[in-house]
Amino acid sequence: MTAPSPEQLIRWRRELHQHPELSNHEFATTERITRWLQQGDIRLLPLQTPTGVVAEIGHGEPLIALRADIDALPIDETAGRPWKSTRPGVMHACGHDIHTSVMLGVAHRLKQQEATLPGRVRFLFQPAEETFNGAQQLIDAGVLTGVQAIFGMHNAPELPPGTFKTRGGAYYANVDRFTIRIRGKGAHAARPHEGIDAIVIGSQIVTALQTLPSRVFSSLESVVVSVTRFTAGNTWNVLPQEIELEGTVRTHNDAIRAAIPEKMRTLIEHMAAGFGAQAALTWIAGPPALINTPAWADFALDLAQQSGFRAETAAPQMGGEDFAFYLHHVPGAFVSIGSASDFGLHHPAFDPDEGIIEPAVAYFTRLAPLALARVARHATTEEGV
């Protein structure tokens, strides 16, 4: 069977886009990917997770991996394309349908080259990236066994088509979440002196949290503390007894990441106590910072330049990506490819340029055998990659 045409890959992308599924519920998506891989007689590997697909092409050693994420978001699409989501409240608003179509195309084209591949390429069609637990699920299922390098991509709506960016070292930030519960004393709004105003205390804490990046840690470090939800009260003339704040912390520095929870806890507990209230912090750790292997990032950039992309070194990003978990186990690189949407990721009108699919397929189809050869060469000379 011949590899699917660029037009077929777009049709597959549109089918995925019309039938999006949320994290850990990508059952029909898994069936579609499985069927399309089987059409190319591509070898599937057993996977002990409810959703997701792992496939492999080639034989022997070495072994590299390419990853695509497959889940959608709980967003109601407004883009209005003929292939818009058919599921109210669910949308591929991050372009995972693009990523999946790209790696499907790469798998089919590499299958045509299987006899000459200098090793194996493992494809990870990963569930649950948006909830940041899909990569760890696959790692726990053993998908990295034997893998010596891994690569992945994300479309970048802020960049024009034909643009390619990545960087060695820290690229994306860690993604940690917190909630703060403050307990004061309820009172009539006309007699606030009879209570302990949790709203005032919470407001003070929101402001004080901004001293962590500006005064507690070096201003040369990238640290963001954002309070994104402030829930308080249920009527206009009563001071609520309890309120809840929620937010996120981002940084590229592991030492700062480890220190922030205790710094936050000390700050909020002491501030609340000063008003006669109580405060409690709940910390939910997400993916770590995404740290590209410098040699593989340089390799990816050089190849992009040779492949006709406008290749540039990226600035560090404060967004998160659970591809970071893979890079804590094996070396590799994560890259950004311009998709030129007027609306950004996670926006209901997000509408990436499908024209990025074919150049991305060509790029990763070229990358795979070259990366295999590089791994083999460095293994032979006992040099690090």
HELIX and SHEET records of a PDB file:
HELIX    1   1 PRO A    6  GLN A   18  1                                  13    
HELIX    2   2 PHE A   27  GLN A   39  1                                  13    
HELIX    3   3 HIS A   96  GLN A  112  1                                  17    
HELIX    4   4 GLU A  114  THR A  116  5                                   3    
HELIX    5   5 GLY A  134  ASP A  140  1                                   7    
HELIX    6   6 PRO A  192  GLU A  194  5                                   3    
HELIX    7   7 ALA A  198  LEU A  209  1                                  12    
HELIX    8   8 THR A  211  THR A  211  1                                   1    
HELIX    9   9 LEU A  212  VAL A  216  3                                   5    
HELIX   10  10 ASP A  254  GLY A  274  1                                  21    
HELIX   11  11 PRO A  294  GLN A  306  1                                  13    
HELIX   12  12 ALA A  324  LEU A  327  1                                   4    
HELIX   13  13 GLU A  354  ILE A  356  5                                   3    
HELIX   14  14 ILE A  357  THR A  381  1                                  25    
SHEET    1   A 8 ARG A  43  LEU A  45  0                                        
SHEET    2   A 8 VAL A  53  GLY A  58 -1                                        
SHEET    3   A 8 ARG A 120  GLN A 126 -1                                        
SHEET    4   A 8 LEU A  63  ASP A  69  1                                        
SHEET    5   A 8 ALA A 149  ALA A 156  1                                        
SHEET    6   A 8 GLY A 332  GLY A 338  1                                        
SHEET    7   A 8 THR A 163  THR A 166 -1                                        
SHEET    8   A 8 ARG A 310  THR A 313  1                                        
SHEET    1   B 2 GLY A 169  TYR A 172  0                                        
SHEET    2   B 2 LEU A 290  ASN A 292 -1                                        
SHEET    1   C 4 VAL A 223  ALA A 232  0                                        
SHEET    2   C 4 GLU A 242  THR A 251 -1                                        
SHEET    3   C 4 ASP A 176  ARG A 183 -1                                        
SHEET    4   C 4 GLN A 278  ILE A 284 -1                                        
SHEET    1   D 2 ALA A 187  HIS A 188  0                                        
SHEET    2   D 2 VAL A 238  LEU A 239 -1                                        
END                                                                             
